[in-house]
Amino acid sequence: MSNCTNNNCDNLPCGCSNTDWSTTCEHSNCHTPGERCEELYCNQCISHCYDKFDYDVNGQLLVVDNGERLLATLQRLVIAADGGTCYRTAVVGLRSTGVTNASIGLAWAAPLVTSTYTVKYRVAGASSWITAASGVAVNTYELNCGAGQCLASGTTYEIIVEGSSVSCPSVRIYTTTL
């Protein structure tokens, strides 16, 4: 069994490179693995590597470009299923990139309509969101005490990212600190 620091995402059969993901097991909470690490296929690491394709959704094209990550595609499709045009303006590909007992690293793909971002989180099941940051100009952020958000160890958090110029949130992800 390989350990959780191996990176199997760079050997994609169609030649797409991985630039965002460092370990295949991080997303699966490999500190308490339910699967052997070598059996994991992270959807963050799988890219659409052929010609782009599109589909008309209520007069707006839903486009999947060459190289788009599966996670971003799935999130865009879930948002499109809700109706409206949020799939063009919502953040997609939201994922945790590193988890410790007191921090959660985040990354996402830019929406089709660019903007700055607002990162919100809450303890899973809580009724109100905490705004961690607004006006974020890059596609990464780290929730940690240094940023003013002290996270509790062994706690599950819900996280969303909103484009600051639109009212379309990302999907909600759940991440548990170590």
C-alpha positions in Angstrom: 0.0 0.0 0.0 1.4 3.4 -0.9 1.4 6.2 1.6 -0.8 9.3 1.4 2.0 11.6 0.1 2.1 9.9 -3.3 0.8 11.9 -6.2 -0.8 9.8 -8.9 -2.5 12.7 -10.6 0.4 13.7 -13.0 0.2 10.5 -15.1 -3.0 11.2 -16.9 -3.5 9.1 -20.1 -4.4 12.1 -22.3 -1.4 14.2 -21.2 -3.1 16.9 -19.2 -1.0 18.1 -16.4 -2.0 18.5 -12.8 -1.3 22.0 -11.4 -3.6 22.2 -8.4 -3.5 18.9 -6.5 -0.6 17.7 -4.5 -1.8 14.5 -2.9 -4.5 12.0 -4.0 -5.6 11.1 -0.5 -6.1 14.6 1.1 -9.6 15.0 -0.2 -10.6 11.6 1.2 -9.5 12.3 4.7 -6.7 9.8 4.4 -5.8 10.3 8.1 -8.7 7.8 8.6 -8.7 6.0 5.2 -11.7 4.0 4.1 -9.9 3.1 0.9 -6.4 2.2 0.1 -4.6 5.2 -1.4 -3.5 3.5 -4.6 -7.2 2.8 -5.3 -8.2 6.4 -5.2 -9.0 8.4 -8.4 -9.4 12.0 -7.4 -11.9 13.7 -9.7 -9.8 16.9 -9.1 -7.1 15.2 -11.1 -9.2 14.1 -14.1 -9.4 16.6 -16.9 -11.5 16.8 -20.1 -8.7 16.5 -22.6 -10.5 16.4 -25.9 -12.1 19.2 -27.9 -14.4 21.5 -25.9 -18.1 20.8 -26.0 -21.1 22.9 -25.2 -24.9 22.6 -24.7 -27.6 25.3 -24.9 -29.2 25.7 -21.5 -32.1 28.2 -21.7 -30.4 30.3 -24.4 -27.0 30.3 -22.7 -24.1 27.9 -23.6 -22.8 25.5 -21.0 -19.2 25.0 -22.1 -16.7 22.4 -21.0 -13.3 23.4 -22.3 -10.3 21.2 -23.1 -8.4 20.7 -19.8 -11.3 21.5 -17.4 -11.2 19.4 -14.3 -14.0 16.9 -13.7 -14.7 18.5 -10.3 -15.4 21.9 -12.0 -17.5 20.2 -14.7 -19.6 18.3 -12.1 -20.2 21.4 -10.0 -21.1 23.5 -13.1 -23.7 20.8 -14.1 -25.2 20.7 -10.6 -25.5 24.5 -10.6 -27.0 24.4 -14.1 -29.6 21.9 -13.0 -31.0 24.6 -10.6 -31.9 26.8 -13.6 -30.9 30.3 -14.4 -27.5 31.4 -15.5 -25.5 30.8 -12.3 -23.5 28.1 -14.0 -21.8 30.9 -16.0 -21.1 33.1 -12.9 -20.7 30.8 -9.9 -17.3 29.6 -8.7 -16.7 25.9 -9.7 -14.0 23.4 -8.8 -14.2 24.4 -5.1 -12.0 22.0 -3.1 -9.9 21.7 0.0 -6.2 21.7 -0.8 -4.7 21.0 2.6 -6.2 20.3 6.0 -4.6 20.5 9.4 -6.1 20.6 12.9 -6.5 24.4 12.7 -6.6 25.3 9.0 -8.3 24.5 5.7 -6.7 25.5 2.4 -9.1 26.2 -0.4 -8.8 26.5 -4.2 -11.3 27.0 -7.0 -11.6 27.7 -10.7 -12.6 31.1 -11.9 -16.2 31.4 -13.1 -16.9 32.2 -16.7 -17.6 35.8 -15.6 -14.6 37.0 -13.5 -14.9 38.8 -10.2 -13.4 39.0 -6.8 -14.5 36.4 -4.2 -16.1 36.1 -0.8 -15.3 33.1 1.3 -17.8 31.9 3.9 -17.8 29.0 6.3 -19.7 27.6 9.3 -19.7 24.6 11.5 -21.7 21.9 9.7 -25.4 22.3 10.5 -25.0 25.8 12.0 -27.7 28.3 10.9 -25.5 31.3 10.0 -22.5 31.8 7.8 -19.2 33.5 8.9 -17.6 35.7 6.2 -13.9 34.8 6.3 -12.9 37.3 3.6 -14.3 39.4 0.9 -12.7 41.0 -2.1 -10.3 38.1 -2.5 -8.7 38.6 -5.9 -7.0 35.1 -6.3 -8.4 31.6 -6.6 -7.0 30.3 -3.3 -7.6 31.1 0.3 -6.6 29.5 3.7 -9.0 29.5 6.6 -6.7 29.7 9.7 -6.2 31.6 12.9 -3.7 33.9 11.2 -6.6 35.0 8.9 -8.8 35.6 12.0 -10.8 32.3 11.7 -9.7 29.9 14.4 -11.0 26.4 13.5 -11.5 23.7 16.0 -9.7 20.4 15.7 -11.8 17.4 14.5 -14.7 19.6 13.4 -16.6 19.5 10.1 -17.1 22.8 8.3 -19.3 23.8 5.4 -17.6 26.2 3.0 -18.9 28.3 0.0 -17.2 30.9 -2.2 -19.3 33.6 -3.9 -18.3 35.8 -6.8 -18.5 39.3 -5.3 -20.2 40.8 -8.3 -23.0 38.2 -8.6 -25.5 36.4 -6.3 -24.6 32.9 -7.3 -22.7 30.9 -4.6 -20.5 27.9 -5.3 -21.6 24.4 -4.3 -21.1 23.8 -0.6 -18.2 21.6 0.4 -17.7 19.8 3.7 -14.2 19.5 5.2 -13.2 18.1 8.6 -10.1 19.4 10.4 -7.7 16.8 11.7 
